Amino acid sequence: MKGKNKVYQSFALVMQFGINMIVPIMLCTLAGVWIGNKVGKDYIMIPLFLVGVIAGFQNVYRMAKRIYEDDKPKDKIKEGEGKDVKKNQ
């Protein structure tokens, strides 16, 4: 049962990465199409699509960074802390 739980967690993580990437791209693309139709210039979609891609990558990067930081051991003592170091007198 423990192996299945790990598979489900991995699947959920992959889904989160996908959602974090696709939502900003779709929203910016749709906004670009809507603005392009209102203004009469269809090429406005292209820069907004690129903004969506950049925002999606930024979301995925932040999420991956947060996951990586959570995996680090928290009780790791920095070198020199907790030791009685006597200074030379």
Backbone hydrogen bonds in HBPLUS format (Angstrom, degrees):
<---DONOR---> <-ACCEPTOR-->    atom                        ^
c    i                          cat <-CA-CA->   ^        H-A-AA   ^      H-
h    n   atom  resd res      DA  || num        DHA   H-A  angle D-A-AA Bond
n    s   type  num  typ     dist DA aas  dist angle  dist       angle   num
A0005-ASN N   A0001-MET O   3.19 MM   4  6.47 153.4  2.26 145.9 152.7     1
A0006-LYS N   A0002-LYS O   3.23 MM   4  6.51 151.6  2.31 142.2 148.8     2
A0007-VAL N   A0003-GLY O   3.10 MM   4  6.39 150.2  2.19 143.1 151.1     3
A0008-TYR N   A0004-LYS O   2.95 MM   4  6.24 159.6  2.00 152.5 157.3     4
A0009-GLN N   A0005-ASN O   2.96 MM   4  6.20 152.8  2.04 145.5 153.2     5
A0010-SER N   A0006-LYS O   2.97 MM   4  6.18 156.5  2.03 145.2 151.3     6
A0011-PHE N   A0007-VAL O   2.89 MM   4  6.13 157.0  1.95 149.3 155.9     7
A0012-ALA N   A0008-TYR O   2.91 MM   4  6.09 157.6  1.96 145.7 151.6     8
A0013-LEU N   A0009-GLN O   2.98 MM   4  6.19 150.9  2.07 143.2 151.1     9
A0014-VAL N   A0010-SER O   3.00 MM   4  6.28 158.2  2.05 150.1 155.1    10
A0015-MET N   A0011-PHE O   2.95 MM   4  6.18 156.5  2.00 147.8 154.7    11
A0016-GLN N   A0012-ALA O   2.93 MM   4  6.15 152.0  2.00 145.0 152.4    12
A0017-PHE N   A0013-LEU O   3.01 MM   4  6.32 156.1  2.07 147.8 153.8    13
A0018-GLY N   A0014-VAL O   3.00 MM   4  6.27 158.7  2.05 147.9 153.5    14
A0019-ILE N   A0015-MET O   2.87 MM   4  6.10 162.8  1.90 152.9 157.4    15
A0020-ASN N   A0016-GLN O   2.83 MM   4  5.93 163.0  1.86 149.4 154.8    16
A0021-MET N   A0017-PHE O   3.09 MM   4  6.21 129.1  2.36 136.4 148.9    17
A0021-MET N   A0018-GLY O   3.18 MM   3  5.15 134.9  2.39  93.4 105.8    18
A0022-ILE N   A0018-GLY O   2.86 MM   4  6.02 165.7  1.88 156.5 160.1    19
A0023-VAL N   A0019-ILE O   3.14 MM   4  5.84 168.8  2.15 148.3 150.8    20
A0026-MET N   A0022-ILE O   2.92 MM   4  6.06 165.9  1.94 155.8 159.4    21
A0027-LEU N   A0023-VAL O   2.93 MM   4  6.06 168.8  1.94 158.1 161.6    22
A0028-CYS N   A0024-PRO O   2.96 MM   4  5.96 165.7  1.98 144.7 149.2    23
A0029-THR N   A0025-ILE O   2.93 MM   4  6.00 154.8  2.00 144.8 152.6    24
A0030-LEU N   A0026-MET O   2.87 MM   4  6.00 167.1  1.89 152.6 156.1    25
A0031-ALA N   A0027-LEU O   2.91 MM   4  6.06 155.9  1.97 144.8 152.2    26
A0032-GLY N   A0028-CYS O   2.86 MM   4  6.01 150.3  1.95 141.2 149.7    27
A0033-VAL N   A0029-THR O   2.89 MM   4  6.21 153.3  1.96 151.1 158.0    28
A0034-TRP N   A0030-LEU O   2.93 MM   4  6.10 163.4  1.96 149.0 153.7    29
A0035-ILE N   A0031-ALA O   2.87 MM   4  5.99 168.8  1.88 151.5 154.9    30
A0036-GLY N   A0032-GLY O   2.83 MM   4  5.80 154.3  1.89 139.2 147.6    31
A0037-ASN N   A0033-VAL O   2.92 MM   4  6.12 150.7  2.01 146.0 152.9    32
A0038-LYS N   A0034-TRP O   3.03 MM   4  6.30 152.5  2.11 145.7 153.4    33
A0039-VAL N   A0035-ILE O   2.89 MM   4  6.06 160.0  1.93 155.5 160.3    34
A0040-GLY N   A0036-GLY O   2.73 MM   4  5.46 139.6  1.89 135.5 147.4    35
A0041-LYS N   A0036-GLY O   3.01 MM   5  4.78 122.1  2.36 131.4 140.3    36
A0045-MET N   A0042-ASP O   3.42 MM   3  6.34 170.5  2.43 122.7 124.2    37
A0046-ILE N   A0043-TYR O   3.16 MM   3  5.69 143.0  2.30 111.3 119.2    38
A0049-PHE N   A0045-MET O   2.79 MM   4  5.93 145.7  1.90 149.8 159.9    39
A0050-LEU N   A0046-ILE O   3.07 MM   4  6.37 158.1  2.12 151.1 156.1    40
A0051-VAL N   A0047-PRO O   2.93 MM   4  6.23 148.8  2.03 143.2 152.1    41
A0052-GLY N   A0048-LEU O   2.96 MM   4  6.20 150.8  2.05 141.7 149.2    42
A0053-VAL N   A0049-PHE O   2.95 MM   4  6.32 149.5  2.04 147.6 156.3    43
A0054-ILE N   A0050-LEU O   2.97 MM   4  6.23 162.4  2.01 149.9 154.0    44
A0055-ALA N   A0051-VAL O   2.90 MM   4  6.12 160.1  1.94 148.5 154.3    45
A0056-GLY N   A0052-GLY O   2.85 MM   4  6.00 153.6  1.92 144.7 152.3    46
A0057-PHE N   A0053-VAL O   2.95 MM   4  6.20 163.9  1.98 153.0 156.5    47
A0058-GLN N   A0054-ILE O   2.95 MM   4  6.13 153.0  2.02 145.3 153.4    48
A0059-ASN N   A0055-ALA O   2.94 MM   4  6.19 154.7  2.00 147.0 153.3    49
A0060-VAL N   A0056-GLY O   2.99 MM   4  6.28 162.2  2.03 152.4 156.7    50
A0061-TYR N   A0057-PHE O   2.86 MM   4  6.01 158.2  1.91 148.0 154.3    51
A0062-ARG N   A0058-GLN O   2.96 MM   4  6.15 165.7  1.98 151.3 154.6    52
A0063-MET N   A0059-ASN O   3.00 MM   4  6.19 157.8  2.05 147.2 153.5    53
A0064-ALA N   A0060-VAL O   2.90 MM   4  6.05 163.7  1.92 151.6 156.1    54
A0065-LYS N   A0061-TYR O   2.85 MM   4  6.01 157.8  1.90 150.7 157.3    55
A0066-ARG N   A0062-ARG O   2.98 MM   4  6.15 157.3  2.03 144.6 150.4    56
A0067-ILE N   A0063-MET O   2.97 MM   4  6.23 155.8  2.03 148.4 155.1    57
A0068-TYR N   A0064-ALA O   2.88 MM   4  6.06 159.7  1.92 149.2 154.9    58
A0069-GLU N   A0065-LYS O   2.93 MM   4  6.14 155.8  1.99 148.2 154.5    59
A0070-ASP N   A0066-ARG O   3.08 MM   4  6.25 145.6  2.20 141.0 149.7    60
A0071-ASP N   A0067-ILE O   3.23 MM   4  6.49 134.8  2.44 140.9 151.8    61
A0071-ASP N   A0068-TYR O   3.23 MM   3  5.27 134.5  2.45  95.6 107.5    62
A0072-LYS N   A0069-GLU O   3.38 MM   3  5.45 148.6  2.48  98.2 106.5    63
A0081-GLU N   A0078-LYS O   3.13 MM   3  5.65 167.3  2.14 131.5 135.0    64
